Amino acid sequence: MNKLLSESDLIDYFIAGSKEKENWTIGTENEKFLFGKENFLPVPYDGSKSIVEIFRILISEFSWKPILEEEKIIGLTDIANDKNITLEPGGQIELSGAKCSNLHQTFDEIQNYNKQLEFACKKLDIGALEIGFCPDWQLSDMPRVPKKRYTIMRKYMPSVGKNGLDMMHRTATTQVNLDYSSEIDMKKKFKVSMALQPLISMMFYNSPFNEGSLSGLFSYRSKVWRYTDPTRAGYLSFVFDKSFNFDTYTQYALDIPMYFILREGKYEQTKNLTFRNFLLNGYKSNSGKRYIADIQDWELHLSTLFPQVRLKKFIEMRGADSGNQNLVMSLAAIWTGLLYSQVSLDACHDIISKWTFEDIVQLDISLNSEGFEAKFKNYELSELLSELLDLSKHGLKDRNRKDSKNQLEDIYLEELFEIVKNQKTKAHNLIEQYSRLWSKDILNIYSHFNS
């Protein structure tokens, strides 16, 4: 008989994620919307010009293999290169990249993926929108990817927040995943990345539209996430407590309701069941089947929590709008430079040492409506952002990882330096073009992203 899972096993899961510095890697995940060029509508899941057809082309032309659920293609995998193409609920296509040892490898990976996707899309007259929130589509326009876990989430989301279904189907995000060496290292990195999330995410604002017009915000995606599910999304107050550690995060996750249990490739929906209750009492389904918690259940449950920074066996920075290849690289670069250099990490920790949870939440809100004009304590915002960029640049130079042209990883920060210098994000540029060049006709955005 297998040993019953205990709370200490759950904490050990995080401890097992600790890696020596020389083994630290960089992972990226980036999502895009796909649209038909003939009608500017989202690409359906199935049909003659569809996501399934894109997948079939990628399978036939490149090294991708299908991921199936109930005989439907719901993703692709390249096992040899440790990467996957997955689908979000509304058909957003996502590259879940490999664990790369440097940013140059990340660049090559993303560039190759974009070329392959463009090749497949061109055959079907399909375009891509690299933006954080779909600019003019309504929720009813969005396809429904037939993954069982999404079906369960669609039923649950409206009961906990007004924007849960919008989050699932109409948002697109870029995230960066980085390692930690110990609990102490995790604690510092997690606190710094949570505190800096509003500022870093601001440089990637790229979703000012909602249903065909300006939303009044630079990132409508961020607003949608704020009203998704207060128990599992947003900023985490306990991260700013001195006692924060693996156990703290474990206790937080234990008290979040579970969506489902996965056994033998099939999802079983749970109701009013926290992981703590599941751990202590197991779960009896409507069919009478009894389930006992195992470590795979814990791993799956952790993937259904959506804070701005998320802990697994690595740390996920999740606050940025989707963007083009340069922005994906910039996001990976700034976080790598800040968190993988002890000097830069310590300097960031000093900067945020007196910031409170309330400060961070308010900063996130004010930045989204006021941009570079927002007030935060006694800081000049552009100077604070420049300081963070300089610290990241220092951290990347210290790593001394060169590409074939002898360039260091700090080359990927160049776009962010320009954004801060000009005090204009992608969202600022889109707002200007919409108001002036496009005469407020949102359909121009499709040629803008595919020129």
TORKOL-4160 file (C-alpha; in steps of 0.2 Angstrom, whole numbers, padded with zeros to 4 digits, m for minus):
451
<pt num="1" X="0000" Y="0000" Z="0000"/>
<pt num="2" X="0007" Y="0017" Z="m0005"/>
<pt num="3" X="0011" Y="0029" Z="0009"/>
<pt num="4" X="m0002" Y="0043" Z="0012"/>
<pt num="5" X="0003" Y="0060" Z="0006"/>
<pt num="6" X="0006" Y="0073" Z="0020"/>
<pt num="7" X="0009" Y="0091" Z="0021"/>
<pt num="8" X="0028" Y="0089" Z="0023"/>
<pt num="9" X="0027" Y="0079" Z="0006"/>
<pt num="10" X="0019" Y="0095" Z="m0002"/>
<pt num="11" X="0033" Y="0106" Z="0005"/>
<pt num="12" X="0046" Y="0093" Z="m0001"/>
<pt num="13" X="0039" Y="0096" Z="m0018"/>
<pt num="14" X="0045" Y="0114" Z="m0018"/>
<pt num="15" X="0062" Y="0109" Z="m0009"/>
<pt num="16" X="0065" Y="0097" Z="m0023"/>
<pt num="17" X="0064" Y="0111" Z="m0036"/>
<pt num="18" X="0080" Y="0119" Z="m0028"/>
<pt num="19" X="0095" Y="0119" Z="m0041"/>
<pt num="20" X="0113" Y="0124" Z="m0040"/>
<pt num="21" X="0116" Y="0140" Z="m0049"/>
<pt num="22" X="0126" Y="0132" Z="m0063"/>
<pt num="23" X="0110" Y="0122" Z="m0067"/>
<pt num="24" X="0098" Y="0137" Z="m0068"/>
<pt num="25" X="0088" Y="0139" Z="m0084"/>
<pt num="26" X="0076" Y="0151" Z="m0092"/>
<pt num="27" X="0059" Y="0146" Z="m0098"/>
<pt num="28" X="0046" Y="0156" Z="m0108"/>
<pt num="29" X="0028" Y="0154" Z="m0112"/>
<pt num="30" X="0020" Y="0166" Z="m0125"/>
<pt num="31" X="0002" Y="0166" Z="m0132"/>
<pt num="32" X="m0005" Y="0173" Z="m0148"/>
<pt num="33" X="m0023" Y="0175" Z="m0155"/>
<pt num="34" X="m0025" Y="0169" Z="m0173"/>
<pt num="35" X="m0038" Y="0176" Z="m0185"/>
<pt num="36" X="m0044" Y="0173" Z="m0203"/>
<pt num="37" X="m0037" Y="0187" Z="m0215"/>
<pt num="38" X="m0053" Y="0186" Z="m0225"/>
<pt num="39" X="m0064" Y="0191" Z="m0211"/>
<pt num="40" X="m0054" Y="0196" Z="m0196"/>
<pt num="41" X="m0062" Y="0184" Z="m0185"/>
<pt num="42" X="m0054" Y="0171" Z="m0173"/>
<pt num="43" X="m0049" Y="0155" Z="m0181"/>
<pt num="44" X="m0060" Y="0141" Z="m0176"/>
<pt num="45" X="m0054" Y="0125" Z="m0167"/>
<pt num="46" X="m0059" Y="0113" Z="m0182"/>
<pt num="47" X="m0063" Y="0115" Z="m0200"/>
<pt num="48" X="m0054" Y="0119" Z="m0217"/>
<pt num="49" X="m0045" Y="0134" Z="m0210"/>
<pt num="50" X="m0043" Y="0130" Z="m0192"/>
<pt num="51" X="m0031" Y="0127" Z="m0177"/>
<pt num="52" X="m0032" Y="0108" Z="m0181"/>
<pt num="53" X="m0026" Y="0112" Z="m0199"/>
<pt num="54" X="m0012" Y="0122" Z="m0193"/>
<pt num="55" X="m0007" Y="0108" Z="m0181"/>
<pt num="56" X="m0008" Y="0095" Z="m0196"/>
<pt num="57" X="0004" Y="0106" Z="m0206"/>
<pt num="58" X="0016" Y="0108" Z="m0192"/>
<pt num="59" X="0016" Y="0089" Z="m0189"/>
<pt num="60" X="0019" Y="0085" Z="m0207"/>
<pt num="61" X="0033" Y="0098" Z="m0210"/>
<pt num="62" X="0042" Y="0099" Z="m0194"/>
<pt num="63" X="0047" Y="0088" Z="m0179"/>
<pt num="64" X="0030" Y="0090" Z="m0169"/>
<pt num="65" X="0020" Y="0076" Z="m0163"/>
<pt num="66" X="0001" Y="0077" Z="m0158"/>
<pt num="67" X="m0005" Y="0078" Z="m0140"/>
<pt num="68" X="m0022" Y="0070" Z="m0140"/>
<pt num="69" X="m0037" Y="0070" Z="m0128"/>
<pt num="70" X="m0052" Y="0059" Z="m0132"/>
<pt num="71" X="m0045" Y="0057" Z="m0150"/>
<pt num="72" X="m0044" Y="0076" Z="m0152"/>
<pt num="73" X="m0028" Y="0086" Z="m0156"/>
<pt num="74" X="m0026" Y="0098" Z="m0141"/>
<pt num="75" X="m0008" Y="0102" Z="m0143"/>
<pt num="76" X="0009" Y="0097" Z="m0150"/>
<pt num="77" X="0025" Y="0091" Z="m0142"/>
<pt num="78" X="0043" Y="0091" Z="m0148"/>
<pt num="79" X="0050" Y="0078" Z="m0135"/>
<pt num="80" X="0068" Y="0079" Z="m0141"/>
<pt num="81" X="0069" Y="0098" Z="m0139"/>
<pt num="82" X="0058" Y="0098" Z="m0123"/>
<pt num="83" X="0045" Y="0110" Z="m0129"/>
<pt num="84" X="0026" Y="0110" Z="m0132"/>
<pt num="85" X="0013" Y="0120" Z="m0142"/>
<pt num="86" X="m0003" Y="0121" Z="m0131"/>
<pt num="87" X="m0020" Y="0129" Z="m0133"/>
<pt num="88" X="m0028" Y="0141" Z="m0121"/>
<pt num="89" X="m0047" Y="0140" Z="m0119"/>
<pt num="90" X="m0051" Y="0152" Z="m0133"/>
<pt num="91" X="m0039" Y="0145" Z="m0146"/>
<pt num="92" X="m0025" Y="0156" Z="m0141"/>
<pt num="93" X="m0009" Y="0147" Z="m0147"/>
<pt num="94" X="0005" Y="0145" Z="m0135"/>
<pt num="95" X="0023" Y="0140" Z="m0136"/>
<pt num="96" X="0029" Y="0132" Z="m0119"/>
<pt num="97" X="0047" Y="0133" Z="m0122"/>
<pt num="98" X="0062" Y="0122" Z="m0117"/>
<pt num="99" X="0072" Y="0126" Z="m0102"/>
<pt num="100" X="0086" Y="0136" Z="m0110"/>
<pt num="101" X="0103" Y="0139" Z="m0101"/>
<pt num="102" X="0105" Y="0156" Z="m0109"/>
<pt num="103" X="0094" Y="0170" Z="m0118"/>
<pt num="104" X="0102" Y="0167" Z="m0135"/>
<pt num="105" X="0095" Y="0149" Z="m0135"/>
<pt num="106" X="0078" Y="0156" Z="m0130"/>
<pt num="107" X="0079" Y="0168" Z="m0145"/>
<pt num="108" X="0083" Y="0154" Z="m0157"/>
<pt num="109" X="0069" Y="0144" Z="m0150"/>
<pt num="110" X="0056" Y="0158" Z="m0152"/>
<pt num="111" X="0062" Y="0163" Z="m0169"/>
<pt num="112" X="0061" Y="0145" Z="m0175"/>
<pt num="113" X="0044" Y="0143" Z="m0168"/>
<pt num="114" X="0038" Y="0159" Z="m0176"/>
<pt num="115" X="0045" Y="0154" Z="m0193"/>
<pt num="116" X="0036" Y="0137" Z="m0192"/>
<pt num="117" X="0019" Y="0145" Z="m0186"/>
<pt num="118" X="0020" Y="0158" Z="m0200"/>
<pt num="119" X="0024" Y="0145" Z="m0213"/>
<pt num="120" X="0008" Y="0135" Z="m0207"/>
<pt num="121" X="m0003" Y="0151" Z="m0206"/>
<pt num="122" X="0002" Y="0157" Z="m0223"/>
<pt num="123" X="m0004" Y="0141" Z="m0231"/>
<pt num="124" X="m0021" Y="0144" Z="m0223"/>
<pt num="125" X="m0022" Y="0163" Z="m0225"/>
<pt num="126" X="m0022" Y="0165" Z="m0206"/>
<pt num="127" X="m0014" Y="0180" Z="m0196"/>
<pt num="128" X="m0008" Y="0182" Z="m0178"/>
<pt num="129" X="m0011" Y="0195" Z="m0166"/>
<pt num="130" X="0003" Y="0197" Z="m0153"/>
<pt num="131" X="m0008" Y="0207" Z="m0140"/>
<pt num="132" X="m0014" Y="0205" Z="m0123"/>
<pt num="133" X="m0033" Y="0206" Z="m0126"/>
<pt num="134" X="m0042" Y="0203" Z="m0142"/>
<pt num="135" X="m0046" Y="0221" Z="m0149"/>
<pt num="136" X="m0064" Y="0219" Z="m0155"/>
<pt num="137" X="m0070" Y="0201" Z="m0153"/>
<pt num="138" X="m0084" Y="0197" Z="m0141"/>
<pt num="139" X="m0084" Y="0182" Z="m0129"/>
<pt num="140" X="m0097" Y="0174" Z="m0140"/>
<pt num="141" X="m0085" Y="0175" Z="m0155"/>
<pt num="142" X="m0072" Y="0165" Z="m0147"/>
<pt num="143" X="m0069" Y="0146" Z="m0151"/>
<pt num="144" X="m0070" Y="0134" Z="m0137"/>
<pt num="145" X="m0055" Y="0122" Z="m0136"/>
<pt num="146" X="m0062" Y="0105" Z="m0132"/>
<pt num="147" X="m0051" Y="0101" Z="m0117"/>
<pt num="148" X="m0061" Y="0093" Z="m0102"/>
<pt num="149" X="m0052" Y="0104" Z="m0090"/>
<pt num="150" X="m0058" Y="0119" Z="m0099"/>
<pt num="151" X="m0075" Y="0113" Z="m0099"/>
<pt num="152" X="m0075" Y="0111" Z="m0080"/>
<pt num="153" X="m0067" Y="0128" Z="m0078"/>
<pt num="154" X="m0080" Y="0136" Z="m0089"/>
<pt num="155" X="m0094" Y="0130" Z="m0077"/>
<pt num="156" X="m0084" Y="0136" Z="m0062"/>
<pt num="157" X="m0078" Y="0153" Z="m0067"/>
<pt num="158" X="m0094" Y="0163" Z="m0067"/>
<pt num="159" X="m0097" Y="0158" Z="m0049"/>
<pt num="160" X="m0081" Y="0167" Z="m0042"/>
<pt num="161" X="m0079" Y="0182" Z="m0053"/>
<pt num="162" X="m0087" Y="0192" Z="m0067"/>
<pt num="163" X="m0072" Y="0191" Z="m0079"/>
<pt num="164" X="m0067" Y="0173" Z="m0077"/>
<pt num="165" X="m0073" Y="0168" Z="m0094"/>
<pt num="166" X="m0065" Y="0183" Z="m0102"/>
<pt num="167" X="m0049" Y="0179" Z="m0094"/>
<pt num="168" X="m0050" Y="0161" Z="m0101"/>
<pt num="169" X="m0055" Y="0165" Z="m0119"/>
<pt num="170" X="m0050" Y="0183" Z="m0123"/>
<pt num="171" X="m0033" Y="0186" Z="m0114"/>
<pt num="172" X="m0015" Y="0182" Z="m0120"/>
<pt num="173" X="0000" Y="0183" Z="m0109"/>
<pt num="174" X="0019" Y="0181" Z="m0109"/>
<pt num="175" X="0028" Y="0173" Z="m0094"/>
<pt num="176" X="0045" Y="0169" Z="m0089"/>
<pt num="177" X="0050" Y="0154" Z="m0078"/>
<pt num="178" X="0066" Y="0155" Z="m0067"/>
<pt num="179" X="0074" Y="0144" Z="m0054"/>
<pt num="180" X="0079" Y="0145" Z="m0036"/>
<pt num="181" X="0094" Y="0137" Z="m0026"/>
<pt num="182" X="0085" Y="0136" Z="m0009"/>
<pt num="183" X="0071" Y="0142" Z="0001"/>
<pt num="184" X="0080" Y="0157" Z="0006"/>
<pt num="185" X="0084" Y="0161" Z="m0012"/>
<pt num="186" X="0066" Y="0158" Z="m0017"/>
<pt num="187" X="0059" Y="0169" Z="m0004"/>
<pt num="188" X="0070" Y="0184" Z="m0010"/>
<pt num="189" X="0066" Y="0181" Z="m0028"/>
<pt num="190" X="0048" Y="0178" Z="m0025"/>
<pt num="191" X="0046" Y="0194" Z="m0015"/>
<pt num="192" X="0056" Y="0205" Z="m0027"/>
<pt num="193" X="0047" Y="0198" Z="m0042"/>
<pt num="194" X="0030" Y="0201" Z="m0034"/>
<pt num="195" X="0034" Y="0219" Z="m0029"/>
<pt num="196" X="0041" Y="0223" Z="m0045"/>
<pt num="197" X="0027" Y="0215" Z="m0056"/>
<pt num="198" X="0017" Y="0231" Z="m0058"/>
<pt num="199" X="0033" Y="0241" Z="m0064"/>
<pt num="200" X="0040" Y="0227" Z="m0076"/>
<pt num="201" X="0023" Y="0223" Z="m0083"/>
<pt num="202" X="0020" Y="0241" Z="m0087"/>
<pt num="203" X="0034" Y="0241" Z="m0099"/>
<pt num="204" X="0024" Y="0228" Z="m0109"/>
<pt num="205" X="0007" Y="0236" Z="m0109"/>
<pt num="206" X="m0001" Y="0230" Z="m0125"/>
<pt num="207" X="m0020" Y="0229" Z="m0124"/>
<pt num="208" X="m0029" Y="0246" Z="m0123"/>
<pt num="209" X="m0044" Y="0240" Z="m0133"/>
<pt num="210" X="m0060" Y="0231" Z="m0128"/>
<pt num="211" X="m0074" Y="0226" Z="m0141"/>
<pt num="212" X="m0068" Y="0239" Z="m0154"/>
<pt num="213" X="m0064" Y="0254" Z="m0144"/>
<pt num="214" X="m0052" Y="0261" Z="m0132"/>
<pt num="215" X="m0054" Y="0254" Z="m0114"/>
<pt num="216" X="m0047" Y="0269" Z="m0105"/>
<pt num="217" X="m0033" Y="0258" Z="m0099"/>
<pt num="218" X="m0016" Y="0253" Z="m0106"/>
<pt num="219" X="m0019" Y="0234" Z="m0102"/>
<pt num="220" X="m0037" Y="0229" Z="m0102"/>
<pt num="221" X="m0030" Y="0211" Z="m0099"/>
<pt num="222" X="m0024" Y="0216" Z="m0082"/>
<pt num="223" X="m0041" Y="0223" Z="m0077"/>
<pt num="224" X="m0049" Y="0207" Z="m0083"/>
<pt num="225" X="m0037" Y="0196" Z="m0072"/>
<pt num="226" X="m0041" Y="0207" Z="m0057"/>
<pt num="227" X="m0059" Y="0202" Z="m0058"/>
<pt num="228" X="m0056" Y="0183" Z="m0062"/>
<pt num="229" X="m0056" Y="0174" Z="m0045"/>
<pt num="230" X="m0050" Y="0183" Z="m0029"/>
<pt num="231" X="m0045" Y="0167" Z="m0020"/>
<pt num="232" X="m0033" Y="0162" Z="m0034"/>
<pt num="233" X="m0028" Y="0177" Z="m0044"/>
<pt num="234" X="m0019" Y="0193" Z="m0041"/>
<pt num="235" X="m0006" Y="0199" Z="m0028"/>
<pt num="236" X="m0002" Y="0188" Z="m0013"/>
<pt num="237" X="m0001" Y="0198" Z="0003"/>
<pt num="238" X="0008" Y="0185" Z="0013"/>
<pt num="239" X="0023" Y="0186" Z="0002"/>
<pt num="240" X="0028" Y="0202" Z="0011"/>
<pt num="241" X="0028" Y="0194" Z="0028"/>
<pt num="242" X="0045" Y="0190" Z="0036"/>
<pt num="243" X="0039" Y="0172" Z="0039"/>
<pt num="244" X="0035" Y="0169" Z="0021"/>
<pt num="245" X="0043" Y="0152" Z="0015"/>
<pt num="246" X="0038" Y="0136" Z="0006"/>
<pt num="247" X="0026" Y="0131" Z="0020"/>
<pt num="248" X="0017" Y="0148" Z="0018"/>
<pt num="249" X="0014" Y="0145" Z="0000"/>
<pt num="250" X="0009" Y="0127" Z="0004"/>
<pt num="251" X="m0004" Y="0133" Z="0017"/>
<pt num="252" X="m0011" Y="0146" Z="0004"/>
<pt num="253" X="m0013" Y="0132" Z="m0010"/>
<pt num="254" X="m0021" Y="0120" Z="0002"/>
<pt num="255" X="m0036" Y="0131" Z="0005"/>
<pt num="256" X="m0040" Y="0135" Z="m0013"/>
<pt num="257" X="m0054" Y="0125" Z="m0020"/>
<pt num="258" X="m0049" Y="0111" Z="m0033"/>
<pt num="259" X="m0056" Y="0111" Z="m0050"/>
<pt num="260" X="m0054" Y="0093" Z="m0054"/>
<pt num="261" X="m0045" Y="0077" Z="m0051"/>
<pt num="262" X="m0036" Y="0068" Z="m0065"/>
<pt num="263" X="m0035" Y="0049" Z="m0066"/>
<pt num="264" X="m0030" Y="0038" Z="m0081"/>
<pt num="265" X="m0031" Y="0053" Z="m0093"/>
<pt num="266" X="m0049" Y="0058" Z="m0088"/>
<pt num="267" X="m0054" Y="0073" Z="m0077"/>
<pt num="268" X="m0066" Y="0071" Z="m0063"/>
<pt num="269" X="m0074" Y="0088" Z="m0057"/>
<pt num="270" X="m0074" Y="0091" Z="m0039"/>
<pt num="271" X="m0086" Y="0102" Z="m0029"/>
<pt num="272" X="m0082" Y="0113" Z="m0014"/>
<pt num="273" X="m0066" Y="0103" Z="m0011"/>
<pt num="274" X="m0050" Y="0111" Z="m0005"/>
<pt num="275" X="m0034" Y="0102" Z="m0007"/>
<pt num="276" X="m0033" Y="0102" Z="0012"/>
<pt num="277" X="m0049" Y="0092" Z="0013"/>
<pt num="278" X="m0044" Y="0081" Z="m0001"/>
<pt num="279" X="m0027" Y="0078" Z="0008"/>
<pt num="280" X="m0036" Y="0073" Z="0025"/>
<pt num="281" X="m0051" Y="0064" Z="0019"/>
<pt num="282" X="m0049" Y="0059" Z="0001"/>
<pt num="283" X="m0064" Y="0062" Z="m0011"/>
<pt num="284" X="m0079" Y="0052" Z="m0016"/>
<pt num="285" X="m0086" Y="0055" Z="m0033"/>
<pt num="286" X="m0104" Y="0055" Z="m0038"/>
<pt num="287" X="m0101" Y="0038" Z="m0045"/>
<pt num="288" X="m0095" Y="0031" Z="m0029"/>
<pt num="289" X="m0077" Y="0030" Z="m0034"/>
<pt num="290" X="m0065" Y="0035" Z="m0020"/>
<pt num="291" X="m0049" Y="0045" Z="m0023"/>
<pt num="292" X="m0034" Y="0048" Z="m0012"/>
<pt num="293" X="m0022" Y="0063" Z="m0015"/>
<pt num="294" X="m0005" Y="0060" Z="m0023"/>
<pt num="295" X="0009" Y="0071" Z="m0028"/>
<pt num="296" X="0003" Y="0072" Z="m0046"/>
<pt num="297" X="m0014" Y="0079" Z="m0039"/>
<pt num="298" X="m0003" Y="0093" Z="m0030"/>
<pt num="299" X="0006" Y="0097" Z="m0046"/>
<pt num="300" X="m0010" Y="0099" Z="m0056"/>
<pt num="301" X="m0018" Y="0109" Z="m0042"/>
<pt num="302" X="m0003" Y="0121" Z="m0042"/>
<pt num="303" X="m0006" Y="0124" Z="m0060"/>
<pt num="304" X="m0024" Y="0130" Z="m0057"/>
<pt num="305" X="m0018" Y="0145" Z="m0046"/>
<pt num="306" X="m0016" Y="0161" Z="m0055"/>
<pt num="307" X="m0006" Y="0174" Z="m0044"/>
<pt num="308" X="0005" Y="0187" Z="m0053"/>
<pt num="309" X="0020" Y="0176" Z="m0047"/>
<pt num="310" X="0017" Y="0158" Z="m0045"/>
<pt num="311" X="0027" Y="0145" Z="m0037"/>
<pt num="312" X="0030" Y="0127" Z="m0044"/>
<pt num="313" X="0047" Y="0119" Z="m0044"/>
<pt num="314" X="0052" Y="0136" Z="m0051"/>
<pt num="315" X="0046" Y="0154" Z="m0051"/>
<pt num="316" X="0034" Y="0160" Z="m0064"/>
<pt num="317" X="0032" Y="0179" Z="m0068"/>
<pt num="318" X="0015" Y="0180" Z="m0075"/>
<pt num="319" X="0010" Y="0199" Z="m0076"/>
<pt num="320" X="0014" Y="0204" Z="m0094"/>
<pt num="321" X="0003" Y="0206" Z="m0109"/>
<pt num="322" X="0007" Y="0196" Z="m0124"/>
<pt num="323" X="0019" Y="0204" Z="m0137"/>
<pt num="324" X="0030" Y="0201" Z="m0152"/>
<pt num="325" X="0047" Y="0192" Z="m0152"/>
<pt num="326" X="0057" Y="0207" Z="m0146"/>
<pt num="327" X="0045" Y="0209" Z="m0131"/>
<pt num="328" X="0046" Y="0191" Z="m0126"/>
<pt num="329" X="0065" Y="0192" Z="m0126"/>
<pt num="330" X="0064" Y="0208" Z="m0117"/>
<pt num="331" X="0053" Y="0200" Z="m0103"/>
<pt num="332" X="0065" Y="0185" Z="m0101"/>
<pt num="333" X="0080" Y="0197" Z="m0101"/>
<pt num="334" X="0075" Y="0209" Z="m0088"/>
<pt num="335" X="0069" Y="0195" Z="m0076"/>
<pt num="336" X="0085" Y="0185" Z="m0079"/>
<pt num="337" X="0096" Y="0200" Z="m0076"/>
<pt num="338" X="0087" Y="0205" Z="m0060"/>
<pt num="339" X="0085" Y="0188" Z="m0052"/>
<pt num="340" X="0100" Y="0178" Z="m0058"/>
<pt num="341" X="0113" Y="0190" Z="m0052"/>
<pt num="342" X="0115" Y="0191" Z="m0033"/>
<pt num="343" X="0121" Y="0209" Z="m0034"/>
<pt num="344" X="0106" Y="0214" Z="m0044"/>
<pt num="345" X="0094" Y="0204" Z="m0033"/>
<pt num="346" X="0100" Y="0211" Z="m0017"/>
<pt num="347" X="0099" Y="0229" Z="m0024"/>
<pt num="348" X="0081" Y="0226" Z="m0030"/>
<pt num="349" X="0077" Y="0219" Z="m0012"/>
<pt num="350" X="0084" Y="0235" Z="m0005"/>
<pt num="351" X="0073" Y="0245" Z="m0016"/>
<pt num="352" X="0057" Y="0236" Z="m0012"/>
<pt num="353" X="0061" Y="0233" Z="0007"/>
<pt num="354" X="0048" Y="0246" Z="0013"/>
<pt num="355" X="0035" Y="0244" Z="0000"/>
<pt num="356" X="0019" Y="0236" Z="0007"/>
<pt num="357" X="0006" Y="0224" Z="m0001"/>
<pt num="358" X="m0006" Y="0239" Z="m0002"/>
<pt num="359" X="0007" Y="0249" Z="m0011"/>
<pt num="360" X="0009" Y="0236" Z="m0024"/>
<pt num="361" X="m0009" Y="0234" Z="m0027"/>
<pt num="362" X="m0012" Y="0253" Z="m0029"/>
<pt num="363" X="0003" Y="0255" Z="m0040"/>
<pt num="364" X="m0004" Y="0241" Z="m0052"/>
<pt num="365" X="m0020" Y="0251" Z="m0053"/>
<pt num="366" X="m0013" Y="0268" Z="m0055"/>
<pt num="367" X="0000" Y="0263" Z="m0068"/>
<pt num="368" X="m0013" Y="0255" Z="m0079"/>
<pt num="369" X="m0023" Y="0271" Z="m0080"/>
<pt num="370" X="m0010" Y="0284" Z="m0079"/>
<pt num="371" X="0006" Y="0276" Z="m0087"/>
<pt num="372" X="0022" Y="0286" Z="m0084"/>
<pt num="373" X="0012" Y="0300" Z="m0076"/>
<pt num="374" X="0007" Y="0289" Z="m0061"/>
<pt num="375" X="0014" Y="0294" Z="m0044"/>
<pt num="376" X="0022" Y="0282" Z="m0033"/>
<pt num="377" X="0030" Y="0287" Z="m0016"/>
<pt num="378" X="0044" Y="0299" Z="m0020"/>
<pt num="379" X="0050" Y="0291" Z="m0036"/>
<pt num="380" X="0052" Y="0298" Z="m0053"/>
<pt num="381" X="0044" Y="0284" Z="m0062"/>
<pt num="382" X="0056" Y="0284" Z="m0077"/>
<pt num="383" X="0071" Y="0285" Z="m0066"/>
<pt num="384" X="0065" Y="0270" Z="m0056"/>
<pt num="385" X="0062" Y="0260" Z="m0072"/>
<pt num="386" X="0079" Y="0265" Z="m0078"/>
<pt num="387" X="0087" Y="0260" Z="m0062"/>
<pt num="388" X="0079" Y="0242" Z="m0064"/>
<pt num="389" X="0085" Y="0241" Z="m0082"/>
<pt num="390" X="0103" Y="0246" Z="m0077"/>
<pt num="391" X="0103" Y="0233" Z="m0063"/>
<pt num="392" X="0096" Y="0220" Z="m0075"/>
<pt num="393" X="0110" Y="0225" Z="m0088"/>
<pt num="394" X="0123" Y="0223" Z="m0075"/>
<pt num="395" X="0116" Y="0206" Z="m0070"/>
<pt num="396" X="0116" Y="0200" Z="m0089"/>
<pt num="397" X="0134" Y="0207" Z="m0092"/>
<pt num="398" X="0140" Y="0197" Z="m0076"/>
<pt num="399" X="0133" Y="0181" Z="m0083"/>
<pt num="400" X="0145" Y="0184" Z="m0098"/>
<pt num="401" X="0134" Y="0172" Z="m0110"/>
<pt num="402" X="0139" Y="0177" Z="m0128"/>
<pt num="403" X="0131" Y="0172" Z="m0145"/>
<pt num="404" X="0139" Y="0168" Z="m0161"/>
<pt num="405" X="0142" Y="0187" Z="m0164"/>
<pt num="406" X="0150" Y="0189" Z="m0147"/>
<pt num="407" X="0135" Y="0198" Z="m0141"/>
<pt num="408" X="0130" Y="0197" Z="m0122"/>
<pt num="409" X="0113" Y="0194" Z="m0116"/>
<pt num="410" X="0110" Y="0213" Z="m0113"/>
<pt num="411" X="0106" Y="0216" Z="m0131"/>
<pt num="412" X="0088" Y="0209" Z="m0127"/>
<pt num="413" X="0085" Y="0224" Z="m0116"/>
<pt num="414" X="0087" Y="0237" Z="m0129"/>
<pt num="415" X="0069" Y="0239" Z="m0133"/>
<pt num="416" X="0065" Y="0242" Z="m0115"/>
<pt num="417" X="0077" Y="0256" Z="m0114"/>
<pt num="418" X="0069" Y="0264" Z="m0129"/>
<pt num="419" X="0052" Y="0262" Z="m0121"/>
<pt num="420" X="0057" Y="0270" Z="m0105"/>
<pt num="421" X="0067" Y="0284" Z="m0114"/>
<pt num="422" X="0052" Y="0289" Z="m0125"/>
<pt num="423" X="0039" Y="0285" Z="m0111"/>
<pt num="424" X="0029" Y="0275" Z="m0123"/>
<pt num="425" X="0024" Y="0257" Z="m0122"/>
<pt num="426" X="0016" Y="0247" Z="m0136"/>
<pt num="427" X="m0001" Y="0252" Z="m0129"/>
<pt num="428" X="0003" Y="0270" Z="m0131"/>
<pt num="429" X="0008" Y="0268" Z="m0149"/>
<pt num="430" X="m0008" Y="0258" Z="m0153"/>
<pt num="431" X="m0019" Y="0272" Z="m0144"/>
<pt num="432" X="m0010" Y="0285" Z="m0155"/>
<pt num="433" X="m0012" Y="0275" Z="m0171"/>
<pt num="434" X="m0031" Y="0271" Z="m0167"/>
<pt num="435" X="m0035" Y="0289" Z="m0164"/>
<pt num="436" X="m0025" Y="0297" Z="m0178"/>
<pt num="437" X="m0019" Y="0286" Z="m0192"/>
<pt num="438" X="m0034" Y="0273" Z="m0191"/>
<pt num="439" X="m0048" Y="0286" Z="m0189"/>
<pt num="440" X="m0054" Y="0275" Z="m0174"/>
<pt num="441" X="m0057" Y="0260" Z="m0186"/>
<pt num="442" X="m0051" Y="0245" Z="m0176"/>
<pt num="443" X="m0050" Y="0234" Z="m0191"/>
<pt num="444" X="m0034" Y="0242" Z="m0195"/>
<pt num="445" X="m0025" Y="0233" Z="m0181"/>
<pt num="446" X="m0025" Y="0217" Z="m0191"/>
<pt num="447" X="m0014" Y="0224" Z="m0205"/>
<pt num="448" X="m0004" Y="0233" Z="m0191"/>
<pt num="449" X="0001" Y="0216" Z="m0184"/>
<pt num="450" X="0003" Y="0207" Z="m0201"/>
<pt num="451" X="0012" Y="0220" Z="m0212"/>
